[in-house]
Amino acid sequence: MKGKNIGEFEELVLLTVGILHENAYGLSITDELESRLKRKVTISSVHKALVRLEGKGYVRSYMGVASEVRGGRAKKLYQLTSTGREELNHSRELRNTMWEAVPKIVWEGGKL
């Protein structure tokens, strides 16, 4: 694995695991991302991101309860780890610091 840094899509998947909390599994994460991003997201890209995030220690997976709807199979659920929460906080702080560093004149459309 390359280091512990995460890309934009991994960050979005990690945030979505937090949003869905106890209902975060492959399809629910995919549906939530599509709804919020207003674009197509493949379940395979979500699964790949979850594997990478689990390898980095940002999420952990566990098997849920089997259900009749799924033919007696259980869902593989995901939850944030404390390291995952720390990474999201770090990412948010970094982005906020950078947004705050953009001079006001840039947003007003004037010349520097």
C-alpha positions as a printed NumPy array, in Angstrom:
array([[  0.   ,   0.   ,   0.   ],
       [  1.184,   3.546,  -0.738],
       [  1.05 ,   5.579,   2.512],
       [ -1.869,   6.695,   4.569],
       [ -2.955,   9.639,   2.393],
       [ -6.386,   9.447,   0.806],
       [ -7.668,  10.817,  -2.47 ],
       [-10.888,  12.708,  -3.093],
       [-13.018,   9.649,  -3.832],
       [-11.71 ,   7.778,  -0.782],
       [-12.51 ,  10.832,   1.329],
       [-16.061,  10.889,  -0.052],
       [-16.495,   7.168,   0.666],
       [-15.107,   7.661,   4.179],
       [-17.519,  10.546,   4.793],
       [-20.394,   8.433,   3.494],
       [-19.523,   5.596,   5.888],
       [-19.85 ,   8.183,   8.648],
       [-23.135,   9.527,   7.254],
       [-24.696,   6.064,   7.006],
       [-23.248,   5.013,  10.37 ],
       [-24.737,   1.586,  11.159],
       [-26.154,   1.083,   7.651],
       [-22.929,   1.511,   5.651],
       [-22.498,  -1.331,   3.158],
       [-21.467,  -1.365,  -0.497],
       [-24.814,  -0.65 ,  -2.146],
       [-26.026,   1.865,   0.454],
       [-22.737,   3.782,   0.143],
       [-23.021,   3.753,  -3.664],
       [-26.63 ,   4.985,  -3.563],
       [-25.813,   7.734,  -1.048],
       [-22.859,   8.937,  -3.123],
       [-24.921,   9.008,  -6.324],
       [-27.659,  10.942,  -4.555],
       [-25.31 ,  13.532,  -3.096],
       [-22.892,  13.846,  -6.034],
       [-25.618,  13.75 ,  -8.711],
       [-23.478,  11.429, -10.832],
       [-23.084,   7.721, -11.535],
       [-20.877,   5.803,  -9.114],
       [-20.032,   2.152,  -9.679],
       [-20.267,  -0.279,  -6.817],
       [-16.896,  -1.736,  -7.836],
       [-15.198,   1.65 ,  -7.341],
       [-16.808,   1.899,  -3.907],
       [-15.644,  -1.618,  -2.991],
       [-12.094,  -0.844,  -4.147],
       [-12.057,   2.32 ,  -2.056],
       [-13.38 ,   0.425,   0.979],
       [-10.625,  -2.178,   0.621],
       [ -7.992,   0.578,   0.464],
       [ -9.528,   2.426,   3.421],
       [ -9.652,  -0.751,   5.479],
       [ -6.023,  -1.464,   4.585],
       [ -5.078,   1.991,   5.845],
       [ -7.001,   1.416,   9.071],
       [ -9.666,   4.085,   8.451],
       [-12.647,   1.705,   8.383],
       [-13.324,  -1.746,   9.714],
       [-15.745,  -4.254,   8.282],
       [-17.982,  -6.756,  10.031],
       [-20.789,  -9.047,   9.021],
       [-24.324,  -7.957,   9.822],
       [-27.267, -10.192,  10.596],
       [-28.481, -12.523,   7.828],
       [-31.822, -11.569,   6.303],
       [-34.523, -13.34 ,   4.333],
       [-34.499, -10.529,   1.767],
       [-30.92 , -11.478,   0.905],
       [-31.608, -15.195,   0.781],
       [-30.241, -15.75 ,   4.265],
       [-26.964, -13.943,   3.542],
       [-25.52 , -11.243,   5.776],
       [-24.327,  -7.817,   4.612],
       [-20.732,  -6.745,   5.015],
       [-21.003,  -3.499,   6.961],
       [-18.389,  -0.797,   7.505],
       [-17.732,   1.655,  10.286],
       [-15.226,   4.427,  10.853],
       [-12.306,   3.696,  13.137],
       [-10.871,   6.34 ,  15.454],
       [ -8.039,   6.723,  12.919],
       [-10.625,   7.257,  10.176],
       [-12.336,   9.973,  12.207],
       [ -8.955,  11.622,  12.805],
       [ -8.196,  11.516,   9.064],
       [-11.536,  13.166,   8.245],
       [-10.908,  15.888,  10.831],
       [ -7.406,  16.457,   9.456],
       [ -8.744,  16.638,   5.903],
       [-11.473,  19.114,   6.901],
       [ -8.997,  21.322,   8.797],
       [ -6.566,  21.337,   5.872],
       [ -9.268,  22.238,   3.347],
       [-10.707,  24.967,   5.602],
       [ -7.245,  26.481,   6.1  ],
       [ -6.676,  26.539,   2.356],
       [-10.132,  28.029,   1.619],
       [ -9.474,  30.754,   4.183],
       [ -6.128,  31.543,   2.525],
       [ -7.745,  32.468,  -0.807],
       [ -7.749,  36.291,  -0.945],
       [-11.189,  37.883,  -0.82 ],
       [-10.492,  39.715,  -4.073],
       [-10.396,  36.393,  -5.931],
       [-14.042,  35.808,  -5.052],
       [-14.982,  39.347,  -5.94 ],
       [-13.482,  39.042,  -9.421],
       [-11.121,  41.996,  -9.071],
       [ -7.474,  42.273, -10.062],
       [ -4.744,  41.399,  -7.606]])
